[in-house]
């Protein structure tokens, strides 16, 4: 299943609707990117207003670690020629029930410290170079095939599947966070399956494969329909 698609017309994100027999509750997954065109966030916002419950990603609290890690994408809109903006959807002001099951900054910091020191040092050293590259080439990267994401392993994923660094990073940046959102969705399914409601899951695209697999394996929810939203149009 395609989650983020790259083509000659630009980059698109697939809004995925999941259903299961016997349940009136439907789940609508919005694979998000931290930066995109303003039109993308406007289109997502319009669709979220039509939902009944929002389950939204977001580490709560502030920390130096969080500031440094998010700098790698916050620098992209700083290049005004990019036309990109950071996600600023006012989730709490949409008039829709909001659930934020993500970890706190303190909990994320504990997961970070659990990573071997050599990998943390490597990532700290890489951050300035990544930020500079994103500032100058953020738009090109967002419009390149490397942005594509499927729910099946790619050749690149298989190449690095045994990398300890990759495993440690997935555990730190996914792991508990994916479990938290699946637990929140499981509780909604348990208590509200009889209600004809749309539950929007607004999470980074990188979390979506684990969320979709978890919903299928644990609750029998399967993707039934999809709708493309343009993240960024190809430059003329």
N, C-alpha and C positions, 0 to 999 in steps of 0.2 A: 504494500500500500504506500502510495506516494504521500509524503507529508509536506515537504517543501520542494517545489519544482522550479527548475531553471529551463528557460527556452529562449528563442530569439525575441520573444515579446517582453521578456523580463523575468522577474522572480515572483512566484505565487505561493500562497499558503492555503492548504486544504482544510476547510472547516468540516469536521467529521461528526456525523450524527450516528449515535449508537443506540440500539434497542435490544430488548430481549422479550421473548414470548411471556405473556402473563403479567407484564409490568406496564403500567401507564406512564411511568417516569422515563423520560428520555434524556440522554446525556449528549451534549454538544461540545466537542473539544475544539478549542481555538489554539492552534500552534503559533506561538508568538515569537517575534524577534525583538531584541532590545532596542534596535534602531530600525527605522523604515521611513517610508514617505508619510507625510501627514494624512494623505488620502487613505492609507491602509488603516491607521488608527481610527479615523472617522468612520470607516466602514465597519470595523469591529465594534466600535461604540454603539452604532445604530442597531446592530444585531443583539448586543448584550441587553439593551433596553427592552427587548421583546422576550427575554428569558425570565424565569421565575426565581432562580437561585444562581449566584455567582460563586464559584470556588476558584480563588485567585492566588497565584504565586506571589511571594514577596517575603524576604527575610526581614523580620521586624527588629527594630533597633539599629543603632549606628555603631560602626567600628572603623578603625584605621584599615583593617584587613578588607572589609567590605568596600570602603572608598577606593582602595588601590585596585581591587579586582574589577570593579565596575568602570574604572577609568579607561580600561582597554576599549570599551565601546562608547563611553561618554565623549571621547575626543572626536568621534566621527562627525557628529553634527557641528562641532566647533569649526570644521572646515565648511564655510558657508556655501562653497561651490557644490557641495555634495547634495544639497536639497533634503538631507535626512534630518529627522528629529528623534529624540528619545521618547519612549512610551510614556505618555502623560495622561492616560485615560483616567478620569476622575471616578474610580469605581465606587467610592462611598457616596457619590452624589447622583448616582443613576436611578435611585429609587427602587432598587432591587435588593433582595436579601443577600447579604455578603458573608462568605465564610473564608477565613484566611488560615489554612492549616499548616503553613510553612513553619520552619524552625525559626528560633530567635537568633540574633547576632551572637549571643553567648554560646548557644548550642552549635552554631556553625563553626565558631572559633575552636570549640572542643574537637569537632571532627577534623578541622584543619591541623590541629596540634597532634592528632593521632597519625597523621601522615609522616613517614620517615623524614628526618631532618634534611637529608640530601635532596629529596624531591621538593621540599618547601623552598630550599635555597635556590634550586634550579628555576622554580617558577618565579620567585622574587627577582632573579637576575633577568629573566625573559620579559617581565612585564614592561619595562621601558621601551624595549625594541618592538614589542607587539603594539603598544600604544602609538608609537611613531608611525609604524606601518599602517595602522588603522586610520590615522589622521589623513595620510596622503593617498591611501588606496582603498579606503572603506567602501566607496561606491562600487569600484571594480570588483572587489571581493563579493559584495552582495549580489552582483550580477554575473558571477562566474559559476561554473558547474560545481565547484567545491561546496557551495551552500546547500546543494540538494540533500534531502534526508528521506529515507524510507524506513519502514518497520522491519526490513530484512537486512542482514549484514552486507556491507559493500566490500569490494576487494580491499579497500583501505582499512576497513574495520577488521577484516580477517587477518591482515598483515600485522596489525598491532594488538590483536586480541590477547596475546600472551605477554604483552608489555606490562611490567609491574607498575610503571608510572601511570599508564592508562587505567589500570585496575584501581590504583589508589585514588586517582582523580575522579573516576566514576563513583567510587564509594563516598568521597567527600562532597562532590557537587550534586550527586543523585541520592543513592542509598536511602538514608533516613528521610530525606525530603520526598522522595517518591512514595515511601511507605506512609508518610503523613497524609498525602493527598488521597491515596487509595483507601486509607482508613476512614477519612471524612466522607468519601463517596460511598463506602460500604455502609456507613451509618445512615446516610440519606436513603439508600436503596432499601435498607432494613425497615426504616420507619415510614417511608413516604411512597413506596412503590404503587400504592393504590391511587395516588394523585396524578392527574394529567398535567405534569409540569415538565419544563425544560430546565435542566441543570447545566449551566455553562461551566466548562473547565478551562480557565485561562492561564496556561502555563507555557514556559519556554519550549520551543520545538524540540529541544534535546530531551525533554522529559516525556514527550508524547508516546514514543514506542513503549516505554515501561508502563505508562498509564493505560494504554489501549490493551496491552497484553494482560495486565493485572485485572482489568475489568472483564476480559474474556475468560480468563482462567478461574477467577474467584466468583464471578457473578453471572456469567453467561451472556454478557453484553457484547454484541458484534457490530462492526461498522455496517451501516445500511445505505446511507447516502453521503455525498460530499459536495462541497461548494467551494470554488476557488475565489480567493481574494488576492488582488495584486499587491505585493509588498513594495515593489519598485519597478517601474517600467524601464525597458531598455533605452539607453540614450541614443538619440538619432545620430 
